[in-house]
Structure formats: structure tokens, C-alpha cells
């Protein structure tokens, strides 16, 4: 019996050892899974942290821009400017421009739209027709006995949609306007807006191509405006008077709508950018309201990533 008891105790010890080994293996597997989870979570938190910091820095840039502009009298606000600051382990680069420096698709008259398309490379006759299509897109259908001739033109062209017959909601709708070549739309997008509400262009903030698109302006007048903008202080009224027949398409009023371009350069080498349009709160209820926000959050990555 004693020998049999020893054998049973040996088998019991063997079973216990095997059971312990299985438990250890299970714990090791669990630990490995948990470690992998922790690593993935840390990576996710790191990416989230950069996005949270980017959001805060973009907002700080807006606050500082709004402060600079609202601290000045409405009639003496700078049409454009730039500054930078350090915050949150990042350098923040800020450029702001009056949105009236772009051509408003909903407010610009036909001659200005046609001149823009011609400046971008369209033949004059084609540019005039394209301007008609843009105006038809933003306008109610003409009341004629022939029905909606513009919508019929879209149908004949094989398009499965009709013109909006209402204001552009976004500059991207230019891709949908009948007859506009894609290459022309791509060239036009940096120079147009739907947010200024101004039929005129702020010549103190407009890029050179927009200046060149003012109906009746000459190359010499464009160069004169650019030279005047480099002087400090600028004589805004003198700039307007120098435009001659192009004067009616121009303004020096900054307006309340401002485009703020923000570039973030984090100390770890990652970067983020945003293009934001704000409406300044001149009534004192709020410093500004965001009209449009585009950023590249999804592209934020560590250096070397």
C-alpha cells in the first residue's frame, strides 16, 4: 500500500505541475495580449494628444487674430497680416487676409467673373459664356414661356442634375457648373469665395491674379497697386484713384469676414495646417463666428512617419 501511495502522490504532483504550467502559459499569453493592448493604446493616445493640442493651437490663433482686428477701428483694420507665437511645444504661424480679397461667386457681377476666367486662360467668348452659367447657377430660373432653359441645357449635356438656382453654398460647386473645364476650376478655386458677400474686391488684400482680373485694369495699374501695398502706411484712397475705369470693381473696405491660415510646427517634427474663415463680431455679442474650417488632422504624424 505504501508503494501504491507513493505512486498516487507522484501522479498527483505530476498533474499539479502540468496544471501550473498551463496556468503560467495562460497568464503569459494574457500578459502578452495586455502588453500589446497597452502599446496600441499609448500610440492612440499619442495621436489623440497631438490632435487635441492642434485643435487648441488653432483656436488660440483665431483668438489672437480676432483680438488684433477687433482692437482696431472697423475702418482702419489691416486688410492682411501675419504673426507667430510659441505655445504647447509648437511654433504657430498665422496669416490672415480679408475674404473680400477673393471674388465672391454669389455677388460678383458678370464682367468680373468673365474677366477672371479669361485671366485664367479661357478665350474671351468662352469666358463670357462660362460667366453666364455661373450666374444661372446662383439665380432663380428666368420666367419665360420656354421653361427652364438652363436646366434643359444640363439635360442635353447628359448631366443627371440641374443647376441649383440658388446661391453657391461652397466654392466646390464650381465643379458642377455646366461647361467649366476641370483644369479651369482647379485654377480658379484659390481665388474665389462664397463668404465675403462683396460684389467688389479689396485691392489691398487681393492676390495679383485677382487684381489682374478686375475689369478694365491694366498691367501698369496692377503693378502700381502692388507697389503701393508695399509702402507703409498705405494711402488707400490714392490706390483706388489710381485704378481709373477699374475703380468700380474695387474697394478698400476690409469687411468683417477674414480668412486665417494657420501652420503648426510641433517640436517632435510633426506638422498640421488649417484654413479657417471667421466672421468678426462687431456687435460685441461674440468676438467671432466660424464660417468655414478645413484642416489636415488626419495627416498629423510624428517625424519620420
C-alpha positions in Angstrom: 0.0 0.0 0.0 2.8 2.3 0.8 4.4 1.9 -2.7 1.0 2.4 -4.3 0.5 5.6 -2.2 3.8 6.9 -3.3 2.8 6.3 -6.9 -0.5 8.1 -6.4 1.2 11.0 -4.8 3.7 11.1 -7.7 0.8 11.2 -10.2 -0.9 14.0 -8.2 2.3 16.0 -8.2 2.7 15.5 -11.9 -0.9 16.6 -12.5 -0.3 19.7 -10.3 2.9 20.6 -12.2 1.1 20.3 -15.6 -1.8 22.4 -14.3 0.5 25.1 -13.0 2.4 25.1 -16.3 -0.9 25.6 -18.2 -1.9 28.4 -15.9 1.5 30.1 -16.3 1.2 29.8 -20.1 -2.3 31.3 -20.0 -1.0 34.1 -17.8 1.9 34.7 -20.1 -0.4 34.8 -23.1 -2.7 37.2 -21.3 0.2 39.4 -20.3 1.4 39.5 -23.9 -2.1 40.4 -25.1 -2.4 43.1 -22.4 1.1 44.5 -23.3 0.1 44.7 -26.9 -3.1 46.5 -25.9 -1.2 49.0 -23.8 1.2 49.7 -26.6 -1.6 50.3 -29.1 -3.5 52.4 -26.5 -0.4 54.5 -25.9 0.0 55.1 -29.6 -3.6 56.0 -30.0 -3.4 58.4 -27.0 -0.2 60.0 -28.5 -2.0 60.7 -31.8 -5.1 61.9 -30.0 -2.9 64.2 -27.8 -1.4 65.8 -30.9 -4.9 66.4 -32.3 -6.1 67.9 -29.1 -3.1 70.2 -29.0 -3.6 71.1 -32.6 -7.2 72.0 -32.0 -6.3 74.2 -29.0 -3.5 75.9 -31.0 -5.7 76.6 -34.0 -8.3 78.1 -31.6 -5.6 80.2 -29.9 -4.5 81.5 -33.4 -8.2 82.5 -34.1 -8.5 84.3 -30.7 -5.3 86.3 -31.3 -6.3 87.2 -34.8 -9.8 88.3 -33.7 -8.2 90.3 -30.9 -5.8 92.2 -33.2 -8.6 93.0 -35.7 -11.4 94.0 -33.3 -9.0 96.1 -31.2 -8.7 98.4 -34.2 -11.5 100.7 -35.5 -13.5 98.9 -38.2 -12.5 101.5 -40.8 -8.8 101.1 -40.1 -8.4 97.3 -39.8 -5.4 95.9 -41.6 -6.6 94.0 -44.8 -4.0 91.3 -44.1 -1.2 90.4 -41.8 0.9 87.7 -40.2 2.4 86.8 -36.8 3.7 83.8 -35.0 3.9 82.6 -31.4 5.1 79.6 -29.3 2.7 77.5 -27.3 2.2 73.9 -26.3 5.6 72.7 -27.6 4.9 74.1 -31.0 5.5 77.1 -33.2 2.3 78.6 -34.6 2.5 80.6 -37.9 -0.6 82.7 -38.7 -1.5 84.6 -41.9 -4.8 86.4 -42.2 -6.5 88.2 -45.1 -9.8 89.9 -45.7 -12.0 87.5 -47.5 -13.0 90.4 -49.8 -9.7 89.9 -51.4 -11.3 87.0 -53.3 -14.0 87.1 -55.9 -17.4 86.1 -54.4 -19.2 83.7 -56.7 -22.6 84.8 -55.3 -22.0 88.6 -55.5 -19.6 89.3 -58.3 -21.1 90.8 -61.5 -20.8 89.0 -64.8 -17.9 91.2 -66.2 -15.7 90.3 -63.2 -16.5 86.6 -63.5 -15.8 86.6 -67.2 -12.6 88.6 -66.6 -11.5 86.0 -64.0 -12.0 83.1 -66.4 -10.2 85.0 -69.2 -7.3 85.7 -66.9 -7.1 82.0 -66.0 -6.8 81.1 -69.7 -10.2 80.9 -71.2 -10.9 82.5 -74.6 -12.9 85.8 -74.2 -16.0 84.3 -75.9 -15.8 81.2 -73.7 -15.2 83.2 -70.6 -18.4 85.2 -71.2 -20.4 82.0 -71.6 -18.9 80.5 -68.5 -19.8 83.6 -66.5 -23.4 83.2 -67.8 -23.5 79.6 -66.5 -22.2 80.7 -63.1 -24.8 83.4 -62.8 -27.5 81.0 -63.9 -26.4 78.5 -61.2 -26.9 81.1 -58.4 -30.0 82.8 -59.8 -33.7 81.8 -60.0 -34.7 80.4 -63.4 -35.7 83.1 -65.9 -39.5 83.4 -66.2 -40.1 82.7 -69.9 -42.5 80.7 -71.9 -39.7 78.2 -72.8 -39.4 76.8 -69.3 -36.0 76.4 -67.5 -33.7 76.6 -70.5 -30.6 76.3 -68.3 -31.8 73.1 -66.7 -32.6 71.8 -70.2 -29.0 72.6 -71.3 -27.8 70.4 -68.4 -30.1 67.6 -69.5 -28.9 67.9 -73.1 -25.3 67.7 -71.9 -26.1 64.4 -70.3 -25.9 65.6 -66.7 -28.2 63.9 -64.2 -28.7 67.1 -62.2 -29.9 70.7 -62.8 -28.4 74.0 -61.7 -29.1 74.9 -58.1 -30.8 78.2 -59.0 -29.8 79.4 -55.6 -26.6 80.9 -54.1 -23.4 78.7 -54.1 -23.0 77.0 -50.7 -19.4 76.2 -51.3 -16.8 77.0 -53.9 -16.6 73.3 -54.7 -19.9 73.6 -56.5 -17.9 75.2 -59.4 -17.1 71.6 -60.4 -20.8 71.1 -61.2 -21.4 74.2 -63.3 -22.1 73.4 -66.9 -19.2 73.9 -69.3 -16.4 74.7 -66.8 -13.3 72.7 -67.7 -11.9 70.9 -64.7 -8.5 72.5 -65.2 -10.0 75.9 -65.1 -12.0 75.1 -62.0 -8.8 73.9 -60.3 -7.0 77.2 -61.1 -10.0 79.3 -60.0 -10.6 77.8 -56.6 -7.8 79.7 -54.7 -9.2 83.0 -55.9 -13.0 82.7 -55.2 -15.2 82.6 -52.2 -18.8 82.4 -51.1 -18.3 84.1 -47.8 -17.4 87.7 -48.4 -20.8 88.9 -49.7 -19.0 91.7 -51.5 -19.5 92.5 -55.3 -16.2 94.3 -55.2 -12.6 93.1 -54.5 -10.5 94.5 -51.7 -7.4 95.6 -53.7 -5.3 95.8 -50.5 -5.7 92.1 -49.8 -6.3 90.6 -53.3 -3.6 88.4 -54.8 -2.0 89.6 -58.0 -4.1 87.3 -60.2 -7.4 88.7 -58.7 -6.1 92.2 -59.3 -5.4 91.3 -62.9 -9.0 90.0 -63.2 -10.6 93.4 -62.3 -12.5 94.5 -65.5 -10.7 97.4 -67.2 -7.4 97.2 -65.2 -4.1 97.5 -66.9 -0.8 95.7 -66.1 0.7 99.0 -65.1 -2.2 99.6 -62.7 -1.7 96.2 -61.2 1.9 96.9 -60.6 1.0 100.3 -59.1 -1.3 98.7 -56.6 1.3 96.1 -55.6 3.9 98.8 -55.2 1.5 100.9 -53.0 0.8 97.9 -50.8 4.5 97.6 -50.1 4.6 101.1 -48.8 3.8 101.9 -45.2 1.5 103.4 -44.3 -0.7 102.8 -47.4 -2.8 105.6 -48.9 -5.9 103.6 -49.5 -7.8 106.3 -51.3 -4.9 107.0 -53.6 -4.8 103.3 -54.5 -8.4 103.5 -55.5 -8.0 106.6 -57.5 -5.1 105.1 -59.4 -7.4 102.4 -60.9 -9.2 104.5 -63.4 -12.0 102.6 -65.0 -11.4 99.6 -62.8 -12.3 101.7 -59.8 -15.9 100.5 -59.7 -14.8 96.8 -59.2 -12.5 97.7 -56.3 -12.8 98.6 -52.6 -10.5 99.1 -49.7 -13.1 98.1 -47.1 -11.8 95.2 -45.1 -15.2 93.8 -44.1 -15.9 91.5 -41.2 -15.0 88.2 -42.9 -11.4 87.1 -42.5 -9.5 84.0 -43.7 -7.0 82.7 -41.2 -4.3 80.3 -42.4 -2.6 78.5 -39.5 0.5 76.3 -39.7 1.6 74.3 -36.7 5.2 73.1 -36.3 5.5 70.7 -33.3 8.8 70.2 -31.6 8.7 66.5 -32.4 8.7 67.3 -36.1 5.1 66.7 -36.9 3.0 69.4 -38.6 -0.6 70.4 -39.1 -2.4 73.2 -41.1 -5.8 74.8 -41.1 -7.6 77.2 -43.3 -10.4 78.9 -41.4 -12.8 81.7 -42.3 -14.3 83.7 -39.4 -16.9 86.5 -39.2 -15.8 89.2 -36.7 -18.5 90.0 -34.1 -18.7 93.8 -34.4 -21.9 93.9 -32.3 -20.0 92.8 -29.2 -22.1 89.6 -28.6 -19.1 87.4 -29.5 -15.6 88.1 -30.8 -16.0 86.0 -33.9 -18.0 83.2 -35.5 -16.5 80.4 -37.6 -17.9 80.2 -41.1 -15.6 77.5 -42.6 -12.9 75.2 -41.2 -10.6 72.9 -43.1 -7.6 71.2 -41.6 -5.4 68.2 -42.2 -5.8 66.5 -38.8 -5.7 63.1 -40.4 -2.2 63.8 -41.8 -0.6 64.6 -38.4 2.2 62.2 -37.9 5.4 62.0 -35.9 8.7 62.9 -37.6 9.8 60.2 -39.9 6.2 58.7 -40.0 
